[in-house]
Amino acid sequence: MNITGKQCINGQWVARSSVTFSSFDAATGAALPCTFFEATGEEVRQAVAAATAAFAHYRQTGIEERAVFLETIAGELDGLDDDFVQLVMRESGLPEARIRGERQRTSNQMRLFAQVLRRGDFLGVRIDTALPERQPLPRPDIRQYRIPLGPVAVFGASNFPLAFSVAGGDTASALAAGCPVVVKAHPGHPATSELAAGAIVRAVQRCNLPAGVFGMLCGAAIGADLVKAPGIKAVAFTGSLQAGQALTALAHQRPEPIPVFAEMSSINPVILLPGALEERGTQIAAGLAASATLGSGQFCTKPGLVIGFKGAYFDQFCDELAAAIGEKEPAVMLNRGILKNYDDGIDRLCRLPGITCLNGGRHHENRALPSVFRADSSLLQHPDQLLEHEVFGPVTVLVSIDNQQELLELLPELHGHLTASLFAEQGELNDCLALITALETRVGRIILNDYPTGVEVCDAIVHGGPYPATSDSRTTSVGSLALDRFLRPVCYQGYPDSLLPAPLKNANPLGIMRLVNGRWTDASL
């Protein structure tokens, strides 16, 4: 494998900076051999300029041309060899099965968006034909469809070095929408990022697209320059609440403010009703322990808060979960910085009044100890919402409350989260409607009798939620609706058919479903 350590700008690998950094083995902390160059401000400007120039052509590409491009990227990703897999394992500390599964998810995301393109519904075509005889005033012919926003800045995530990184869902959805992409590679896995970027560059070349359709920059200090670059028209980010807030503020302070779609912080509450614990508490404890420690607890959907009702069933469940957590091996974290943050989070929990560590604690031999705490219910009502501060890693907190009425009063006060899980027996479901209604206002995905980890990439999925889970609760970063983030509607009024774009023409040359005079049809006009 040839790792250059350089920036990818307009299809070329370049480095003009004298500032360098290293990649590290996540398990040992040892530096890996390749040196990487920090991008300069000028390189940021050049990458954005190349993307801006490419946009003029790329936005006009046809549905099939773009779909083939995404499928070509998928093929290039699938073709990365075993050495690539081993490298990702070293940089991330994640096991081989996880990396191979994540690579398949990454290429499948590309293929999903190719299918979405060919369906055509993403264009959102709406046509109201002219009514020249209408009284008191005639109606002109009005037609609408959606066009790409422009170049998108994508910030690679630490916890998914493939599926939420250089070639991940944000890149896939932006490219599907017709937007060039400039990626800020995550410094935790720069070699992985470069090889994934190489797969996209090869696909750009094979499909004869403008080289500026894709670019990648390395470095920790270039985020602000990228967001402020005038050519960037939207930002996609997955990471910490602090970083997401900072990027959002920068984007809103620009002379031309732009949207930031940031996924930031979520603890994904799990609610356990007494009947479920009575019937299958041991089974739920085992599943919850597996979910909370999956991927070393470094999933954005990790269940970090468990709420049950006071009583013997919940007490027994706490003991069983603590035992199940205790059987989990200490976990390699993505990097030493994340391990330190985990330790700091464990220390913060230990200092809270009314909280007890049932199992686990700080790291052991440079690995995070899976942990479980039990907290007094008064902490849920604390004005600083102390139990909703995310601790990134394999830890969850248990809280018991008096009854369902207390739960109904509590739920509206929760932060926004990506998910909420509800465990209930059949006989309890009729009493759950009020709980579900309350949860709708606080999360993006409500799960019944299952765990939040394991996000299906499909049309119906929602991976978003109210602030601070995301910066914009109206959208999703996973699934086909992720494409909507990078489109905007444009209306054509009174135009002759010859001047209309293909999706709006009378003959419907794309053969797509359109809303015509209030009815869905794929017929021509």
Secondary structure, DSSP 4 states (H G I P E B T S, - for coil): ------EEETTEEE---S-EEEEE-TTT-PEEEEEEEPPPHHHHHHHHHHHHHHHHHHTT--HHHHHHHHHHHHHHHHT--HHHHHHHHHHH---HHHHHHHHHHHHHHHHHHHHHHHH-GGG--EEE--BTT-SSS-B--EEEEEEE---EEEEPPSS-TTTTSTTSHHHHHHHHHT--EEEE--TTSHHHHHHHHHHHHHHHHHTT--GGGEEEE--SS-HHHHHH-TT--EEEEES-HHHHHHHHHHHHHSSS---EEEE------EEE-HHHHHHHHHHHHHHHHHHHHGGGG-STT---EEEEESSHHHHHHHHHHHHHHHTSPPB--SSHHHHHHHHHHHHHHHHSTTEEEEE--S-BTTBBPPEEEEE-GGGGG-TT-GGGS---SSEEEEEEES-HHHHHHHGGGSPPEEEEEEE--GGGGGG-HHHHHHHHTTEEEEEESS-S-----SSS-----TTTTBS-TT--SSSGGGGGGGEEEEEEES--GGGS-GGGSTT-TT---EEETTEEE----
